[in-house]
Amino acid sequence: MVSSITVQQKKSWKPDRPTSRGATAFHDAVMDASWLHNCVDQLIKYVGPKIKEKDVVVDFGAGTGTSSTRILKKFKSKISLWLVDNSPAWLGKAYEYMHSKPNVDFFVLEKKNTHYSTLSETVGKESVNNVLSSNTVHLIPDLKDTFKGIFDSLKSNGVFIFNSGNIERKGKPKGALMLDSTVYRVHDIAIDLIKKMPQFKDYREGLDKRIKAFLPQRKFIFPYPRDIREYVNALKDAGFGQVKIYYSCFKVKYSDYLKFLRVKRLQAGMLPEVGGREPNPKEIEDRDELITQASSQLFDELKKNNPLADDKSWQCEFAFVSGVK
């Protein structure tokens, strides 16, 4: 039985404010990135044979709708697609982009004290056939409760599959990187530029203290990667069986990745030591310049020293993990 509050949320959620500039900037930066297309398309390839006519498919952590666009392109009107995210600001961009398409609904995981509602609390128990999540799960602090909520939302034999370019494991190919490891390197290079370049000398005073003070903010937006075993254990603890793991490396073009690194909303997590949470216009400009210069240095390092990089791209390893209810 679906509760009345669930039915009301299904039918009524829509943005109550204009789309945020940060969400639009992120959407525009990654919408056409080949690495995003490749990792979502691979996710769809693995789960595709399980998806049937009229299935309800959830894009969990849909964000601004970039992954949902690929999912809908593959299955067209065959499925009902539900976009779920914990950020109304970001999901607002997805709504703007996709709300006119048939068989598409939107749901927000509401915050309760320090935790967000689970998927089953939001859309109802045993209400969906499949749950897909693209490059989002590494951002989830509490894997156990989140995966249990996904398990409870699924019908019998439903599949949950996710991928991420930010999962650690033994045996990773030499030269294969994680998305966030490159962000950490950009941060370190930018800090070094502050210490060396005269144009950024105003940010030197108290720099070491700010690095320590803003570490929680950096880790919130770009969490340290967890080992693949934590994700597998969380799946099994939630009740999932038939757990399978796949790995693929995809090329990330320097040009595409620079667009991602220059999203102002993300730069607040890459280099909060310049401007903090409320930077003034000059600090925004300087932070962007530092990250742009640091990115260029990173790309030069990769071209010279990374066995999987070339003059146009580096390679990121994505883990794909699935389980069945």
N, C-alpha and C positions, 0 to 999 in steps of 0.2 A: 504494500500500500504506500502510495506517495503522499507525503504530508501536504497540507494546504499551503504552508509557507514555501515548500519546494515548488509547487505549481505556480505560485505567484511570482517567484523569482524567475522561473523559466520564461514566463510570458512578459515580464515587465522590465527586465534590466536593459537599460540603455544609458549612455553617458549623460551626466547632468551639467557638463561644462565643456568648453572647447577642447579639442585635442591638444595635449601638451607639446611644446616645441621639442622637448627631449625625446618623446616617443616618435615624433615625426622624423627627427634627425636620425635616430637609430634605424627606423624603418627604411628610410631612403639610403642609408649607408650600406645595409646588408641585403636589401631586397633582390639585387641582381648579382650578388657575389656568387661565383661558381662554387666555392667551398660549401656554402649553405645549401645550394641546390643539390650538390652531390651527396651530402650527409643526409638530407631529408629524403631524397629519392632512394637512397640505400635502405633507409628505415622502412619506407613504403614497400620496397621490394621484398623485404623479409616478412612483413605482416600481410602483404597483399592477398596471398592465397587464402587467408583466414577470414577476410572481409567479404560478407555476402550482401546481396541486394536488400535494401531497407535497414541495414545495420545502423545503430547509433555509434558513432566514432567520436571519441573525445580527443581534442588536442590539448593536453595538460601542460600549462605553462605557455599558453599560446602567444603571450606578449603582444606584439604589434601586428601579428597575423602573417608573418613571412612564411612560417612553416605551414600554416593552414592553407595558404594559397597553393602550395605545391600539393598538399593532400587533396584539396578539392579539384585541382586540375587533373589528378590521376583518376579520381572516382566520380567526378562530375555529379550528376543528380542521383547516382546509385545509392548514396548514403545520406543520413542526417549527420551533420558535423556540428559538434558543440565545442566552442572555444572557451577555455577556462583559464583564469589567471588570478593572482592575488593583487594585482595592481590595476585599479580602475583607470588610472592615467594611461597606462600602456594599452590596456584592452580597448580603451576609447579609440585608439588609432585603428585597431583591428575592426572595430564596429564601423568606423567611417569608411574603411576600405571594402568591407565585405557584407554589411548588413542587408544590402539589396539582393544578395544572392539567395536562391531558394534553399530551404532545408538547412539553414545556418542559424544557430542560437548562441547566446553569450551568457556566461556565468562568472560571477566574482566570488572568490573565496573570502568570506568576511573575516575580519580580525576579531578574535575574542581574547581580551587581555593581551598576553604575549604570544598567542598561537593563532593560526588561521584555521578556519573550518576545513574539514576534510572533504574529499570529493563526494563521498557517500552522503555526508551531511548536507551538501549543497545541491546535488542532483537526485538524490534518493538511492536506496540500496537496490542492487540488482536491476539497475535501470539502463545500463549501457552494455554494448557488445565488445568493444575494443577501446583501449586507451593508448594513445601515442604521445610521447614527450620527446621533443627534440632540443638537445643542448640546454636543458633546464635543471635536471635533477641535481647537478653539482651545487646549485644555489640553495638547495633545501637543507635547512639545519637538522630537522628531525625526520630522517628517512623512515624510521619504524612506523610512526603514526600516519605519515603521508601514504606509504605503501599499503598500510592496512585499510585506509580510507578508499584507496583505489581498488583494492581487492573486494571490499564490501560493495562498491558501486557496480562491479561487473556481474553479468549473468554467468551461469555455469558454462565452462569452457571458454570464457572470455580471455582475451590476450592483453597483457600489458607489455609494451615494448618501449624502450627509451634508448637514446644515445647521448654521448657527451664527448667533447674534445678536451675534457679536463679531469680524466680519471687516470690514476697511477696503476702500474702493474709491473711485475717482473717480466723480462723478455721483450720489452719494447724495442723495436728496431733502432739501431744507432742512427741518430739524426732526426728521428721522429719526435716532434715536440707536442706540448699541450698549448692550447690557446692562452691560458692564463700565465704559463711560464714565460711566454714572450712579453706579456704585460709587465711582469715583475722585472724583467730585464730592462724594459723601457724606463721603468721607474728608477732603477739604479743608475742608468746612464744619465737620466735627467738630473738626478741629484748631483752627479759628478760635474755636469755642465754648470749647475748653479755655483759650485765651488771654484770653478776654473774661469768662467767667462765673465768679463767685467759688466756686461749689460744686465746680468742677473744678480749682481752683488747685493742688492737690497734684500734678497731673500736668505742671505747667509746667517744673519744674526738669529740665534736660537734654533737653527735648522735641525740639529740633532734631537732637541727636545720635541720639535714638531713631528719629526719622523716617528718617534715613539708614541706621541699623543694621538696621531692620526692613524696608527696601525689598525685599530678596530674598524675605522671607516673603510680603509683599503680592503680589509678582509671581508667586510660585509658585501661589498660590490664584486670583489674578486676573491672568493674564498680559496684557501689552500686546498689543493686536490687531495681526495681520499683514495684509498686503495680499492680496487675492483671488488675485493672480498667483502668490504663493508656493504656494498650495494647488493651483492648476491645473498649475504646473510639476512639483510633487511627484507628481501623478497621472500626468502624461505620462512622467516619469522612471521610474515604477513599471511602465509598460507599458500603461496604460489608453488607450483610444481613445474616439471619439465623446463627448468631454467637453462637457457642457452646463452652463450657469449660469442660474439664475433668481433673482429677488429679490422679496420680499414684505414689506410692513409690516403689523405686527399691533399692536393696541392692548394696552397693559399697564396694567391697573387699578392705581391707587395702593394700594388695599386689598390686592390680591394681592401687589404688589411689596413692601409693607411686611412681610408675613409672611416673604418670602424674605430681606429684609435683616435680620430679627431672628433668623435661625437662628444660634445661638451658635457653631457650628463655622465658619460663614462669617465671623462677626464677627472671628474671630482673624486673618483675612486683610484685612478691611476697615479695622480700627483696632488693629493690634498694639501701637501705642505706649502703649496703656492695658492693662496686665496682661501683655503679651508672650505667651509660649507657655504659661505656667502661671499664669493670673490667679487671685487669691483671690476669695471671694464678693463683696466690695465692688467690686473691679475689674470683675467680670463684670456686676454691676448698673449700674455707672457707664458701662461701654462700651455696654451696651444703651441706656441713657438718651441718651447722646451720639448714637448712630446713629439712634435714633428721632427726636430733635429735628432732627438734620441732614437726615433724610429728609423731614420736614415742610417744612423750608426749601427743599429741592430741589423738592418738588412745587409749592410756591408759585411758585418761579422758572419752572417749566415752564408753569404755568397762565397766567402773565403774559406770558412772552416767547417760548414755543415755538409756531410756527404749526401744528404737528400735535397739540398737546396741548389737552385741554379740562378741565373741572372734575372729571372722573372718571378720566382715563387719559392716558398719553403713548404714543408709538409707537416701536417698535423695528423696525429692518430686519433681516430674516433672509436670508442667502444660502443657496441650495440648489445643490449641485454634484453631478453624476453622471458616471460613466465606465463603460465596458464593457470586459471582458476579451475 
